[in-house]
Amino acid sequence: MPENRQMKYCIQNFPIGNLQIEVAENCLTHIIYTDLPPTSNEISDEILSGTILQLNEYFAGTRKKFDLPLAPAGTDFQQKVWRGLLSVEYGNTFTYKELAELVNSPKACRAVGHACHLNPVSIVIPCHRIIGHNGTLTGYAGGLQNKQFLLDLEKKHK
């Protein structure tokens, strides 16, 4: 991260555990699972507070699409995959192969899977919606139990 880039963060508790939310240059850069305790400081940053609000709405089942400025750092290929993930609608799932085809890299299923694994903005960039070719749940940075929770939440409120 460049030295002049001011990063702000907070850790908040949600139904799937604690999430660290990071913002730099007025864009959301990370939502990552953490074992660290929630921060107790008042949230004065507009993007941080907006992210918390939208995540709470998502977990309440009232938000189906996020409206946040995103700036995840990654390679061109990872960026392409993450943009592809954003097109997988709430309550739907894609296989890694379908996602690879969507991003015009039909033979790159493993690379697509790796890009999903490296997704720095969990939930908002919905890598939890990607499943194995036979419908099974496969790896998720937040654990398979959280992946199942998110899929069940979306199915319930679809």
Backbone hydrogen bonds, N-H to C=O, Kabsch-Sander energy under -0.5 kcal/mol:
donor,donor_aa,acceptor,acceptor_aa,energy
5,R,2,P,-1.4
6,Q,4,N,-0.7
7,M,5,R,-0.6
8,K,23,V,-3.0
10,C,21,I,-1.8
12,Q,19,L,-2.4
14,F,17,G,-2.2
17,G,14,F,-2.5
18,N,34,T,-0.5
19,L,12,Q,-2.8
20,Q,32,I,-3.3
21,I,10,C,-2.9
21,I,19,L,-0.6
22,E,30,H,-2.5
23,V,8,K,-3.0
24,A,27,C,-2.3
25,E,6,Q,-1.0
27,C,24,A,-1.3
28,L,69,P,-3.6
29,T,22,E,-2.6
30,H,22,E,-1.5
31,I,120,P,-2.7
32,I,20,Q,-2.4
34,T,18,N,-2.1
39,T,11,I,-1.9
44,S,42,E,-0.8
49,S,45,D,-2.7
50,G,46,E,-2.3
51,T,47,I,-2.4
52,I,48,L,-2.4
53,L,49,S,-2.4
54,Q,50,G,-2.6
55,L,51,T,-2.7
56,N,52,I,-2.5
57,E,53,L,-2.3
58,Y,54,Q,-2.4
59,F,55,L,-2.7
60,A,56,N,-1.5
61,G,57,E,-0.6
61,G,58,Y,-1.3
62,T,57,E,-2.3
63,R,57,E,-1.1
64,K,62,T,-0.5
70,L,68,L,-0.6
71,A,28,L,-2.7
79,Q,75,T,-2.7
80,K,76,D,-2.2
81,V,77,F,-2.4
82,W,78,Q,-2.9
83,R,79,Q,-2.4
84,G,80,K,-2.0
85,L,81,V,-2.4
86,L,82,W,-1.4
87,S,83,R,-0.6
87,S,84,G,-1.3
88,V,85,L,-1.6
89,E,87,S,-0.9
92,N,89,E,-2.2
94,F,129,R,-2.2
96,Y,131,I,-1.0
99,L,95,T,-2.4
100,A,96,Y,-2.6
101,E,97,K,-2.4
102,L,98,E,-2.4
103,V,99,L,-1.9
104,N,101,E,-1.7
105,S,100,A,-3.1
108,A,105,S,-2.4
112,V,108,A,-2.7
113,G,109,C,-2.4
114,H,110,R,-2.4
115,A,111,A,-2.4
116,C,112,V,-2.4
117,H,113,G,-2.2
118,L,114,H,-1.6
119,N,116,C,-1.3
122,S,31,I,-2.0
124,V,122,S,-2.7
125,I,121,V,-2.5
127,C,125,I,-2.3
129,R,126,P,-1.6
130,I,127,C,-1.6
131,I,94,F,-2.7
131,I,129,R,-0.5
132,G,136,T,-3.1
135,G,132,G,-2.1
143,G,140,Y,-2.5
146,N,143,G,-0.5
147,K,143,G,-2.0
148,Q,144,L,-2.7
149,F,145,Q,-2.0
150,L,146,N,-2.6
151,L,147,K,-2.4
152,D,148,Q,-2.8
153,L,149,F,-2.5
154,E,150,L,-2.3
155,K,151,L,-2.4
156,K,152,D,-2.5
157,H,153,L,-1.8
158,K,154,E,-0.9
